[in-house]
Amino acid sequence: MALRFGFSTALAAFLLAFLSPAALAGEGVATLEDDPPNVSAVTRNVGPRRGGEVVTITGTGLVDAKVTIGGKRACVVSASGTQIVLVTPPGKRGQSDIVVTSPDGKRAVSSYTYL
């Protein structure tokens, strides 16, 4: 007596490819963590010197990234591979670098202006 699972051939091939020992070990499989950070937009890139403003960074490769603004650590509220929501630290009047650093030290730079 044969068991039937209802899998199509394509689905079975897909599952074998992604559930193989090599795939489960991360060999030859690209992940978001492998991507260097890339900032495509900063929403609300101007704010008061006292800080406390909510800023959204969008891009790629943002998994587990750390963010500084003007050299001060920003408080990350939520993060994914494509978006970081943070609260700005206090800063000095003028333009400051937003530096997004991945766990492996790769960086992307954008700007924020304190008023």
Secondary structure, 3 states (H helix, E strand, C coil): CCCCCCCCHHHHHHHHHHCCHHHHCCCCCCCHHHCCCEEEEEECCEECCCCCCEEEEEEECCCCCEEEECCEECEEEEECCCEEEEECCCCCCEEEEEEEECCCCCEEEEEEEEC
